[in-house]
Amino acid sequence: MSWTGLTLPILLLFLTSASGREIRGTITESEPAKQQVSLTLESGKTLGPLEVGSGDAAIGYENQEIVGDLTESGKTMRLTHIWPDNQILANAMAGVNRSLIRNAATLGRNDSLVRGDYLPDFALYNQRGEPVYSSHLRKSPTVLTFLFTRCGDPNMCPATAARLSELGDRAAKAGWDQARFVAVSFDPEYDTPGVLHQYGEVMGMNTPSFELLTGDPEAIEALLRLVGVRTFDEDGTIVHNLVTLLTDSHGRIVLRQDGSRWSADAIYERLEEMNE
C-alpha cells in the first residue's frame, strides 16, 4: 500500500466538520454501528439520535460527560468536535500542565531537550478519549514524535505516521509489549480524540501500544517549545520542523532525531538494545 497515495483520501476524511453551537451533556446511549449517540443535558432533556463521526462512534463516550458542537440540518442533528468534559479530571490535567507551561516560558529561544534530559510532565487525551500522563510513559521505552491529521505534505506527517506504524508492527512481532509509540498533534483545535481515532485506524496505529495525543493548546505549545519544534500557520496549513525522541523506561532521552527523514531503523536498533 502506498502511504503517499493515502494523503488525498485522508484529507477528504477529515475536512468534513462544520461549526455549530457548543453543547454539554452526558452520552446516555451510543450505537457505534449506526454512528449515533443520545445526549442528556443538565436540564434533563435528551437529544437524539445525534449523528457522530466514525472515530467518535468508536470511542462511544457512553455515560461520560462531553462538550461538542451541535449542528442541525432539517431533521438531522450532528454532534462534532467532541471532547471529554469531566471537570475533576480536567482540573487534575491542568495542574500537571501548569508546570510544563512555566518551564517552557523560562526556556531560551534556542534551547531544547537533548539526549540525557528527561521527558517533562504533561497530560493530554489519547485517541480513545482517555487521559495520558507522561509519568506513565516514563515507565516504558517510548518513541515520541509530532504530526497533524490535515497535513498535506506526503514527506512530513503521512511519512511520520507510516514510520511510527512500522515501528509498532516490528516491536509487536519482536514481543516488546512495553514499548509505546506516541504522536502529539500540532493541531489540537481540529484534532479531537475522535479525529485521531479515525486517523489511527486509517494509518495502522490502532493498537494499545499507540498513543495519539491532543488536548490543551497551551500545553501542547509548551511541549513543542521544550522539544524544539517550531510551527507557524501559512496558507491554511501548519508549517513545522520535526523532532523525534526515544526515551528509556525511566523517561530519559536516549536518542534524538531532528528532521522529517528520521530513521525508524535507528530507533528499532536502540529498542533492540533495551530489550536484550
N, C-alpha and C positions, 0 to 999 in steps of 0.2 A: 504493500500500500504506500502511496506517495503522500507524505505529510504535507509537502508543499501544495499538492493538489487539493488538500482539505481546507486551505485558507479561505477561499471564497464561500464554500458551504458553511464554515464556522461563522463567518461574518454575517451571513444571512440568518443563521440560527439566533444570533444574539442581538441583532438590530431590530427587535420586534416590540420592545416595551413602549408604552405611552404613559405620560404623566397623568395622574388623577388626583383625587382628593385623599389626603392622608387619613387613615382609619386604624383604630386599635381595637383589639379584642382577643378572644381565645378561640383557637381552632377546635371545634367540638366534634367535627366529623371530617374524615379525609377518605377520598376514594381515588387512589393513585391511578387505577386503570382508566378512569374517566377524566383524570386531571381536574378534579373538582374538590372543593372543601366547603364547609359551613363555618361561619364566623359568628360567635356570640359577643355582642358589645357589652360594655359595662352596664348599660341600661337594661340589659336582659333580652333585648331584641336580637334575633338570629337572622343573619343574611345568608342566603344560599339557594341553590348551589352557585358558588363562585368559581369561575374558570381560573386555573393557575398554570404556569409553565411546567414542563416535564421535570425540571430539576426540583422545583418546589413540591410538586406532587410526589416525587420520590422521597424527599425528606419527610413530608407528611405534616409535621408540626402538631400532631393530634394532642389535644389537652395542653397546648403551650400558648403562652401569650405572644402575640406578634404585632408588628406595625407594618403597614403596607400602603400602597396606592390603589384606590378603588376607582375603576372606570366603568361607565355604563354606556351601552350602545343598544338601543331598543330594549329588548327583554334580557339581553346578555350582560352579565356583570363579571368583570375580570379583576383579579387581585394580583398586582405585580409589585416588584421592588420590596419583597418580604424580608423582614429581619426579626430575629428573636427580640422580645421586649420585656424580659424579666428584669425588673429594676434592681432587685437584690444582686443578681448576677452581674448586671451592667455596672453597678457601683463597685463591685469587687474587681472587675476587669479594669475599670477606670483607675482604681487605686494602684494596680500594678503598672499601668501605662504612664502614670504621672512621673515616676522616677525615670522612665525611658525618655520622656519628653524633656525633663530637666537636664538629663545627661547630654542629650543631643544639642540643647541650647548653649551649652558651655564648650562645645567642640570647636576646634579651629577649622577654618574653611577647608583646608587640605588634609585634615586628619580623618582617619577611618580605622576600623578594626583591622588588625593584621594577625598573622599566624602567632599563636600563643595567647591571644586575647580570648575572652570567654563570651559566649552568646549572651546578650543582655536580656533582662527581664522584659517580657511583653505578653499581652493577652489578646487574642484575636479569635474570630469564629472560623470554623472549617466548612467544607462543602457539605457537611451533614447538619449544619446549624448548631454544632457543639462548640463550647469554649475550648481553646487550646492555649495552654500556658507554656512559655519557653522553659520553665523549670521542669516540665515533663519531658520536653525534647532533649534536655541536657542529660537525661538518663540513658540515651541511646545514641549510637552513631547517626548523625543527621546530615543530609545534604540540603542546603538552603539556597534557593535562588528566587528570581522575581519574574513576573510576566503579567500581562493583562489580556482578557479574552477577546477584545476587539482589535488586537494588534494585527495589522495587515501586512507586515513585512515578514515573508516566509523565512528569512535568515535570522530573525530575532525570536519572538515568543513562540511561534509554532515549532521552531527548531529546538528551543529550550525545552518545551513540553515533550517533544519526541525523545530527546536525550534523557530526560528525567524518567519518562515511561520505560525506556530501555533499561536504565539502571535498576528501576524497581523490579522489572522482569528478571534480570540477571541475578539480582540479590535473592529473589524468591526461589529461583532454581538452585541457588547455592545453599539455600536453607538458612539465610541470615534474617531470621524473623524479627529481630530487634531493630534493624535499620529503618530509618524514617526518611521520606523524601518530601520536602516541603517547598511549596511555591507561594510567595506572598504577592497579592495583586497590587499593581501600581494604581489601579482604578477602582477604589472601594465605592465611589459614588454609583458606579454601574454594576460592579461585580459583587452581587449579593451571594449568600451561600447557595441559593438555588441556581444562579447562573454558573457558579463554579462547579456545582454538582453536574450540570449538563455538560460543561466543558470537559470535566474529568471523564465522563462516560465516552465522549467523542474521541478524546486523546489517549484513552487507555490508562487513565490514572484513577481507577475506581475501586482499589482495594484498600484495606485498613492501613497499609504502610504509607499511603499518600495523604498529605495534609495540604489542601489548597486553602489559603488563608486570606481573610478580608476582615474589615471592621473599621474602627475609629480612624478617619483620615489623618488626624493629627498624630496618632501613634504610629501609623504606617510611614508618614513623612519623617518622623523622628528615627525610625528604624532604618529607612533608606539613607538618611544622613549619616548615621553611625557606621553603616556598612560601606558608604562611599558611592551610592547610586544617586545620580542626578537626573531629574526629569523636568521637562517643560512641555507645555501644550503648543502644538503647531499644526495649522490646517486641519483641525478637528481630530487630531490623534495625539498620542503621547510619545515624545521623542526621549530616548533614555540610553544611558550606557548600561552595562550589566556586570554584576559580581555574583559569583557562585562560591559558596563556602562548604567545607566539610568539617564537622565537629566530631570529637570523640564522645565516649559515653560519660564524660564529665562536663561536656559543653565547651571544651577548649577547641579553638580553631586549629586544625592540623593541616589544612590546605585551603588556599585562596586562589581563585582563578578570575582574572579580570578580562572582560570582553565577551562578545556573543559566541565566539567559537571555542567555548570551554570544552575540555576533554572529558567525556564520560569514562574513557579507558583509564585516565589518570586517577579519577575518583574511585573507580572499581578496584584498581590495584591497591590503593590505600585501605579501602574497606576490607580487601582480602587480607592485608597485613593485620588489621584489627581483629579479624576472626580466626587467625591461626592459633 
